[in-house]
């Protein structure tokens, strides 16, 4: 009887145990954004740099460093890098400038070039490439700007809503931008014309911290403790609830697997978006998740407000 009880206890403990990381990466500072390309992991940090890791060795092979800024006390400090993006051999960095404004650099051929200075006084929360000559900017004021790099001109500037901006994500072909804000609704705009194409409403009841899209599936991370899964082409929508604020979400390339930050212990829960079946819980993340990045259908990275990036594999 005692032996059987011990076996039951062991079985239950295994059933509820969290999967551990298969690899860890030590960044220069707290990680704000992640991009993966050609077996390299690019991590934007608050230490004023983008760390480039070789994912085979977990070692930093290069750093792209932006100049320090002067704070209101006249002291030099690192410029926080808010987002990073890649296109061809170009790397885009959005970083903190003077007096709270933001600036954008492009790194190419081992040269860092300032393409949008902080003197423009734009308070940008996120920046990504639309093409090699165009970047799209999400402002804290919940405006979206399309910016021509060569002409140094704004193609358009549109106010999305009066709600506070949270996040945006581009569709695979970059023809659409999905914008999340404090209202809980998602606005989908055409990236060429800036026209509103559709709005997804009524599922998140409060601020959406993050949004992701892959292969026609959209997932949200909500302050209302809901992760919402939209499939607009089929008209399908549903949500799952958590017992804690959901700060981060990420989809696999097929859109069939999703991970989200699910509790106060910084665990990541993964489930199948089609069957809704839970696939596992992944632990060992020391602080609040900032990014969940899938590189295929079974492997993903988790970055947090800590310097450690964990890599997990779904069994």
C-alpha positions in Angstrom: 0.0 0.0 0.0 2.8 2.5 1.0 4.7 1.6 -2.2 1.6 2.2 -4.3 1.0 5.6 -2.6 4.7 6.6 -3.2 4.3 5.7 -6.9 1.1 7.8 -7.1 2.9 10.8 -5.5 5.8 10.5 -7.8 3.5 10.3 -10.8 1.5 13.4 -9.7 4.7 15.3 -9.1 6.1 14.5 -12.6 2.7 15.3 -14.1 2.8 18.8 -12.5 6.5 19.5 -12.9 7.6 22.2 -15.3 9.8 21.5 -18.3 13.3 22.9 -18.0 15.3 24.9 -20.5 17.5 23.0 -23.0 19.8 26.0 -23.3 20.4 29.4 -21.8 21.8 32.7 -23.2 23.3 35.4 -21.0 22.5 38.9 -22.4 24.2 42.2 -21.6 21.1 43.5 -19.9 17.4 43.0 -19.5 16.0 41.8 -22.8 13.3 43.9 -24.6 13.0 42.3 -28.0 14.1 39.1 -29.8 14.7 38.3 -33.5 16.0 35.0 -34.9 17.6 34.5 -38.3 20.1 32.0 -39.8 20.8 30.3 -36.5 21.6 33.6 -34.8 19.5 35.2 -32.0 19.4 39.0 -31.8 18.5 40.3 -28.4 17.8 44.0 -27.8 18.7 45.1 -24.2 18.5 47.9 -21.8 22.3 48.0 -21.7 22.4 50.0 -24.9 23.2 47.2 -27.3 21.9 44.3 -29.4 23.6 41.1 -28.5 24.0 38.6 -31.4 24.2 35.0 -30.2 25.3 31.9 -32.0 22.5 29.5 -31.0 24.7 26.5 -31.4 27.2 27.7 -28.7 25.0 30.1 -26.8 27.8 32.6 -27.0 27.7 36.3 -28.0 29.5 36.6 -31.3 28.9 40.3 -31.8 27.4 43.4 -30.2 25.8 46.4 -31.8 26.3 49.3 -29.4 24.5 52.7 -29.5 25.9 55.8 -27.9 25.1 56.6 -24.3 22.7 59.5 -23.5 22.8 62.2 -20.8 20.1 62.1 -18.2 18.4 65.0 -16.5 21.2 65.1 -13.9 23.8 65.5 -16.6 25.2 62.0 -16.1 25.8 59.5 -18.9 23.7 56.3 -19.0 23.1 53.4 -21.4 20.5 54.0 -24.0 17.8 51.4 -23.8 17.1 49.5 -27.0 13.4 49.0 -27.3 13.2 46.9 -30.5 15.3 45.3 -33.1 14.5 44.1 -36.7 16.3 42.6 -39.7 16.0 42.8 -43.4 18.7 41.5 -45.8 22.0 42.5 -44.2 20.5 45.5 -42.3 19.7 45.6 -38.6 17.3 48.2 -37.2 17.6 49.5 -33.7 15.1 51.7 -31.9 16.7 53.3 -28.8 16.2 55.9 -26.1 17.3 59.4 -27.0 17.5 62.7 -25.1 14.6 63.9 -23.0 12.6 60.8 -23.5 12.4 61.0 -27.3 13.5 58.0 -29.4 16.0 57.5 -32.2 16.5 54.9 -34.9 19.8 53.5 -36.2 20.5 51.0 -39.0 23.5 48.8 -38.8 25.0 47.7 -42.1 28.4 46.6 -43.3 29.8 47.1 -39.8 28.6 50.7 -39.7 25.9 52.2 -37.5 24.0 55.0 -39.1 21.5 57.3 -37.5 18.4 57.4 -39.8 15.9 59.1 -37.5 17.3 61.4 -34.7 15.7 62.1 -31.4 15.5 65.8 -32.4 12.4 64.8 -34.3 10.8 64.4 -30.9 9.0 61.2 -31.7 8.1 59.0 -28.8 8.3 55.7 -30.5 7.4 52.4 -28.8 8.2 50.0 -31.6 9.8 50.1 -35.0 10.0 47.4 -37.8 11.0 47.2 -41.4 8.3 47.2 -44.1 10.9 47.0 -46.8 14.6 48.0 -47.2 13.7 51.6 -47.5 10.6 51.9 -45.3 10.1 51.5 -41.6 6.8 51.5 -39.7 6.6 53.1 -36.2 4.2 52.6 -33.4 4.1 55.7 -31.2 3.1 55.9 -27.5 0.3 58.3 -28.6 -1.2 55.3 -30.6 -0.2 56.8 -33.9 1.3 54.7 -36.7 3.9 56.3 -39.0 5.3 55.0 -42.3 8.8 56.5 -42.8 10.9 56.7 -46.0 14.5 56.2 -45.0 16.1 57.6 -48.2 13.9 60.7 -48.5 13.7 61.2 -44.7 10.0 61.8 -45.1 6.8 60.6 -43.5 4.7 58.7 -45.9 1.7 58.8 -43.6 0.9 59.4 -40.0 -2.5 58.1 -38.7 -4.1 58.1 -35.3 -5.3 54.6 -34.5 -7.5 55.5 -31.5 -7.5 57.5 -28.3 -6.5 54.4 -26.3 -2.9 53.9 -25.1 -0.7 52.1 -27.5 0.5 48.6 -26.5 2.0 46.7 -29.4 1.8 45.9 -33.1 2.7 43.0 -35.3 3.1 42.7 -39.0 1.5 40.0 -41.1 3.9 37.6 -42.9 3.7 39.6 -46.2 3.8 42.9 -44.3 0.7 44.1 -46.1 -1.2 44.3 -42.8 -0.4 45.7 -39.4 -2.3 44.5 -36.3 -2.4 47.1 -33.5 -3.2 46.3 -29.9 -4.0 49.0 -27.3 -5.7 49.7 -24.0 -9.2 49.2 -25.3 -8.7 45.4 -25.8 -9.7 45.6 -29.4 -7.4 44.9 -32.3 -7.3 47.2 -35.3 -6.0 45.8 -38.6 -4.7 48.4 -41.1 -3.3 48.3 -44.6 0.4 49.2 -44.3 0.6 50.9 -47.7 -2.5 53.1 -47.4 -3.0 53.1 -43.6 -6.7 52.4 -44.1 -8.5 50.5 -41.5 -9.4 47.1 -42.9 -11.1 45.5 -39.9 -11.4 45.5 -36.1 -11.6 42.5 -33.8 -13.7 43.4 -30.7 -15.2 42.1 -27.5 -12.8 39.3 -26.5 -10.2 41.1 -24.4 -11.9 43.5 -21.9 -8.9 45.5 -21.0 -5.4 46.4 -22.2 -3.7 43.9 -24.6 -0.1 43.8 -23.6 1.1 41.9 -26.7 -0.2 40.5 -30.0 1.3 38.0 -32.4 0.2 36.5 -35.7 1.4 33.5 -37.7 -0.2 31.9 -40.7 -3.5 33.7 -40.4 -3.9 33.1 -36.6 -3.8 35.9 -34.1 -3.1 35.6 -30.4 -3.3 38.2 -27.6 -1.8 38.6 -24.1 -4.3 40.4 -22.0 -4.4 42.4 -18.7 -7.8 40.8 -18.2 -6.0 37.4 -17.8 -7.3 36.2 -21.2 -5.3 34.8 -24.1 -7.5 35.2 -27.2 -7.1 33.1 -30.3 -8.5 34.6 -33.5 -8.7 32.9 -36.9 -10.3 35.6 -39.0 -10.4 33.6 -42.2 -12.7 31.0 -40.6 -14.4 33.3 -38.2 -13.2 31.3 -35.2 -12.4 33.0 -31.9 -12.1 31.8 -28.3 -10.2 32.6 -25.2 -8.6 30.9 -22.3 -8.3 32.4 -18.9 -5.3 32.5 -16.5 -5.0 33.2 -12.8 -2.5 36.0 -13.5 -2.0 38.9 -15.9 -0.8 37.6 -19.3 2.2 39.8 -20.3 3.6 37.9 -23.3 2.4 35.6 -26.1 4.0 33.9 -29.1 2.8 31.7 -31.9 4.7 28.9 -33.9 5.2 29.4 -37.6 2.1 27.4 -38.5 0.0 29.2 -35.9 -1.0 25.8 -34.4 1.1 26.2 -31.2 1.0 29.1 -28.8 2.9 29.9 -25.6 1.9 32.5 -23.0 3.0 33.7 -19.7 0.5 32.0 -17.4 1.2 32.7 -13.7 3.1 34.7 -11.1 6.0 32.2 -11.2 6.8 33.3 -14.7 5.9 30.0 -16.2 5.0 29.6 -19.9 2.0 27.5 -20.8 1.9 26.0 -24.3 -1.2 24.6 -26.1 -2.4 23.6 -29.5 -4.6 26.4 -30.9 -6.7 24.0 -33.0 -7.4 21.2 -30.4 -6.9 23.6 -27.4 -4.9 20.7 -25.8 -2.2 21.8 -23.3 1.2 20.6 -24.3 3.2 21.6 -21.3 4.4 24.2 -18.8 7.9 25.6 -19.0 9.6 27.1 -16.0 12.9 28.5 -14.7 12.2 32.0 -16.0 13.3 34.4 -13.2 11.3 37.5 -14.1 8.3 38.7 -16.1 8.4 37.5 -19.7 8.9 40.1 -22.4 9.2 37.9 -25.4 8.1 34.4 -26.5 9.7 33.6 -29.9 9.1 30.3 -31.7 11.7 29.3 -34.3 9.8 26.1 -35.4 7.0 24.0 -34.2 8.8 22.6 -31.2 11.4 25.1 -30.1 11.0 28.5 -28.6 12.9 31.2 -26.7 11.7 33.1 -23.6 13.2 36.5 -22.7 12.4 38.3 -19.5 13.2 41.4 -17.6 16.3 39.4 -16.5 19.5 38.9 -18.5 18.8 35.2 -19.1 17.1 34.0 -22.2 15.9 30.4 -22.0 15.4 28.0 -24.9 12.8 25.3 -24.6 11.7 22.3 -26.6 8.2 20.8 -26.7 8.4 17.0 -26.1 
